Amino acid sequence: MGDTAETGIEAARRVFDRFDLNGDGLITAAEFHQVMSELGDHHITAGLAQTLIDQHDGNGDGLLSFEEFRLARQKAVTMA
């Protein structure tokens, strides 16, 4: 079971790093919006990107840390 959990954390880190364009350890709404656009999802507006981040932003700074991202991803996988 430890291997699976580690693999999940590593996978989350890879995805997080893809969105963290400037490498500062945080995902901004602008970064989220840009990556989603690059991936072909043009339904994610800048405002919607901020709303999605705000829904998972545990400390209220308007950004997603890796831990906040990992928890949101874990919830999404559990609900699927």
Short mmCIF file of the C-alpha atoms (twelve columns), coordinates in Angstrom:
data_MODEL
# 
_entry.id   MODEL 
# 
loop_
_atom_site.group_PDB 
_atom_site.id 
_atom_site.type_symbol 
_atom_site.label_atom_id 
_atom_site.label_alt_id 
_atom_site.label_comp_id 
_atom_site.label_asym_id 
_atom_site.label_seq_id 
_atom_site.Cartn_x 
_atom_site.Cartn_y 
_atom_site.Cartn_z 
_atom_site.pdbx_PDB_model_num 
ATOM 1  C CA . MET A 1  0.000   0.000  0.000   1 
ATOM 2  C CA . GLY A 2  2.909   2.367  0.678   1 
ATOM 3  C CA . ASP A 3  4.047   2.073  -2.925  1 
ATOM 4  C CA . THR A 4  0.609   3.071  -4.192  1 
ATOM 5  C CA . ALA A 5  0.456   6.113  -1.920  1 
ATOM 6  C CA . GLU A 6  3.942   7.202  -2.966  1 
ATOM 7  C CA . THR A 7  3.034   6.763  -6.623  1 
ATOM 8  C CA . GLY A 8  -0.063  8.903  -6.060  1 
ATOM 9  C CA . ILE A 9  2.006   11.651 -4.460  1 
ATOM 10 C CA . GLU A 10 4.562   11.494 -7.257  1 
ATOM 11 C CA . ALA A 11 1.799   11.670 -9.877  1 
ATOM 12 C CA . ALA A 12 0.234   14.632 -8.084  1 
ATOM 13 C CA . ARG A 13 3.629   16.362 -8.005  1 
ATOM 14 C CA . ARG A 14 4.100   15.875 -11.758 1 
ATOM 15 C CA . VAL A 15 0.686   17.381 -12.505 1 
ATOM 16 C CA . PHE A 16 1.215   20.197 -10.000 1 
ATOM 17 C CA . ASP A 17 4.573   21.049 -11.556 1 
ATOM 18 C CA . ARG A 18 2.918   21.238 -14.995 1 
ATOM 19 C CA . PHE A 19 0.559   23.940 -13.681 1 
ATOM 20 C CA . ASP A 20 3.171   25.795 -11.593 1 
ATOM 21 C CA . LEU A 21 4.614   27.607 -14.597 1 
ATOM 22 C CA . ASN A 22 7.025   29.878 -12.726 1 
ATOM 23 C CA . GLY A 23 8.177   27.180 -10.308 1 
ATOM 24 C CA . ASP A 24 7.393   29.141 -7.135  1 
ATOM 25 C CA . GLY A 25 5.521   26.256 -5.512  1 
ATOM 26 C CA . LEU A 26 2.085   27.830 -5.967  1 
ATOM 27 C CA . ILE A 27 -0.536  27.698 -8.710  1 
ATOM 28 C CA . THR A 28 -2.185  30.995 -9.582  1 
ATOM 29 C CA . ALA A 29 -5.482  31.371 -11.417 1 
ATOM 30 C CA . ALA A 30 -3.538  32.759 -14.390 1 
ATOM 31 C CA . GLU A 31 -1.285  29.684 -14.482 1 
ATOM 32 C CA . PHE A 32 -4.275  27.346 -14.172 1 
ATOM 33 C CA . HIS A 33 -6.116  29.191 -16.934 1 
ATOM 34 C CA . GLN A 34 -3.080  29.187 -19.239 1 
ATOM 35 C CA . VAL A 35 -2.373  25.468 -18.864 1 
ATOM 36 C CA . MET A 36 -6.019  24.519 -19.328 1 
ATOM 37 C CA . SER A 37 -6.086  26.612 -22.524 1 
ATOM 38 C CA . GLU A 38 -2.899  24.922 -23.746 1 
ATOM 39 C CA . LEU A 39 -4.554  21.560 -23.075 1 
ATOM 40 C CA . GLY A 40 -7.503  22.627 -25.233 1 
ATOM 41 C CA . ASP A 41 -10.041 23.405 -22.500 1 
ATOM 42 C CA . HIS A 42 -11.205 26.862 -23.493 1 
ATOM 43 C CA . HIS A 43 -14.241 26.701 -21.184 1 
ATOM 44 C CA . ILE A 44 -12.069 27.627 -18.201 1 
ATOM 45 C CA . THR A 45 -12.164 31.414 -18.071 1 
ATOM 46 C CA . ALA A 46 -9.859  33.423 -15.818 1 
ATOM 47 C CA . GLY A 47 -12.758 33.982 -13.421 1 
ATOM 48 C CA . LEU A 48 -13.682 30.306 -13.344 1 
ATOM 49 C CA . ALA A 49 -10.030 29.413 -12.759 1 
ATOM 50 C CA . GLN A 50 -10.006 31.648 -9.679  1 
ATOM 51 C CA . THR A 51 -13.295 30.180 -8.456  1 
ATOM 52 C CA . LEU A 52 -11.919 26.649 -8.786  1 
ATOM 53 C CA . ILE A 53 -8.764  27.608 -6.905  1 
ATOM 54 C CA . ASP A 54 -10.783 29.360 -4.192  1 
ATOM 55 C CA . GLN A 55 -12.827 26.182 -3.636  1 
ATOM 56 C CA . HIS A 56 -9.668  24.289 -2.635  1 
ATOM 57 C CA . ASP A 57 -7.635  27.115 -1.118  1 
ATOM 58 C CA . GLY A 58 -7.353  26.084 2.519   1 
ATOM 59 C CA . ASN A 59 -5.497  29.159 3.783   1 
ATOM 60 C CA . GLY A 60 -7.388  31.787 1.766   1 
ATOM 61 C CA . ASP A 61 -4.390  33.260 -0.061  1 
ATOM 62 C CA . GLY A 62 -5.987  32.853 -3.510  1 
ATOM 63 C CA . LEU A 63 -3.324  30.341 -4.572  1 
ATOM 64 C CA . LEU A 64 -2.927  26.565 -4.505  1 
ATOM 65 C CA . SER A 65 0.018   25.065 -2.674  1 
ATOM 66 C CA . PHE A 66 1.065   21.518 -3.475  1 
ATOM 67 C CA . GLU A 67 -0.683  20.204 -0.365  1 
ATOM 68 C CA . GLU A 68 -3.947  21.993 -1.258  1 
ATOM 69 C CA . PHE A 69 -3.661  20.671 -4.821  1 
ATOM 70 C CA . ARG A 70 -2.929  17.140 -3.604  1 
ATOM 71 C CA . LEU A 71 -5.934  17.149 -1.268  1 
ATOM 72 C CA . ALA A 72 -8.237  18.469 -4.023  1 
ATOM 73 C CA . ARG A 73 -6.941  15.826 -6.428  1 
ATOM 74 C CA . GLN A 74 -7.406  13.118 -3.809  1 
ATOM 75 C CA . LYS A 75 -11.024 14.216 -3.222  1 
ATOM 76 C CA . ALA A 76 -11.700 14.197 -6.975  1 
ATOM 77 C CA . VAL A 77 -10.276 10.688 -7.371  1 
ATOM 78 C CA . THR A 78 -12.252 9.426  -4.371  1 
ATOM 79 C CA . MET A 79 -15.499 10.884 -5.753  1 
ATOM 80 C CA . ALA A 80 -14.966 9.405  -9.237  1 
# 
